[in-house]
Amino acid sequence: MPRTNNQSKDPSPPNEINRLIHEPARFQIMSHLYVIESAEALFLQRQTGLTWGNLASHLNKLEMAGYITIKKDYVGKKPHTMLHLTDKGRTAFKLYHANMIKVLGSLST
């Protein structure tokens, strides 16, 4: 006997979650940048508790997705890295937030 598909054609809410943002470290980064728009890398490292290497890895993934821009220069002889949330990143985070509300709201208690 053939199986019937009881699922609707619309994807279920968990499938709508942006997995790039959903990763805890990237969620922290995006959350901070969503509120303050731009920040120094050192500030985000202190806020997230990530190591430099781990932070750099997550920043690279967000930059590759077009969610943030990274501007590196020097202040005196010290490297200075500024991070900025792009319009695409802001839109992606808003959608992520809305989808999380939908997923959490659909849970039965």
C-alpha positions in Angstrom: 0.0 0.0 0.0 1.5 3.4 -1.0 2.3 5.9 1.7 0.4 9.1 1.9 2.2 12.3 2.5 0.4 14.2 5.3 2.8 17.2 5.1 1.8 20.4 3.4 3.8 21.8 0.5 5.0 24.6 2.7 8.3 23.9 4.6 7.9 23.3 8.2 9.1 26.1 10.5 12.3 24.4 11.5 13.3 24.2 7.9 13.0 28.0 7.6 15.6 28.7 10.3 18.8 30.2 9.0 21.4 27.7 10.1 24.3 30.1 9.5 22.9 32.5 12.1 21.5 29.8 14.3 25.0 28.6 15.4 25.5 30.0 18.9 28.7 32.0 18.3 27.4 33.5 15.1 24.1 34.3 16.8 25.9 36.2 19.5 27.9 38.1 16.9 24.8 39.0 14.8 22.8 39.9 17.9 25.4 42.4 19.0 25.8 43.9 15.6 22.1 44.1 15.1 21.8 46.4 18.1 24.9 48.5 17.7 25.5 48.1 13.9 29.3 48.2 14.0 31.9 47.2 16.6 35.6 46.6 17.0 36.6 42.9 16.9 38.1 43.2 20.4 34.7 44.3 21.8 33.0 41.3 20.2 35.7 39.0 21.4 35.2 40.2 24.9 31.4 40.1 24.7 31.2 36.6 23.2 34.2 35.0 25.1 35.4 33.5 21.8 39.1 33.0 21.1 40.7 35.1 18.3 40.9 32.1 16.0 37.3 31.0 16.7 36.0 34.6 16.3 37.9 35.0 13.0 36.4 31.8 11.7 32.8 32.8 12.4 33.4 36.3 11.1 34.7 34.9 7.9 31.6 32.8 7.4 29.3 35.8 8.1 31.4 37.9 5.7 31.3 35.3 3.0 27.4 35.3 3.3 27.4 39.0 2.9 26.0 39.6 6.4 28.9 41.7 7.7 31.8 43.7 6.4 35.3 43.6 7.9 37.5 46.7 7.7 41.1 46.2 8.8 43.5 49.1 9.3 46.1 50.3 11.9 45.8 52.7 14.7 49.4 53.7 15.1 51.2 50.4 14.9 48.4 48.3 16.3 45.9 46.4 14.0 42.3 47.7 14.3 39.4 45.6 13.0 35.9 47.1 12.6 32.9 44.9 11.9 29.7 46.3 10.4 26.3 44.6 9.8 25.3 44.9 6.2 21.7 45.6 5.0 21.6 41.9 3.9 22.7 40.9 7.4 20.1 43.1 9.1 17.4 41.6 6.8 18.6 38.0 7.4 18.6 38.6 11.2 15.1 40.0 11.2 13.9 37.0 9.2 15.7 34.7 11.5 14.0 36.3 14.5 10.6 36.1 12.9 11.1 32.4 12.0 12.3 31.6 15.6 9.1 33.2 17.0 7.1 31.1 14.6 8.9 27.9 15.5 8.7 28.5 19.2 5.1 29.6 19.0 4.2 26.4 17.2 5.5 24.2 20.0 2.8 22.5 22.1 3.0 22.9 25.8 
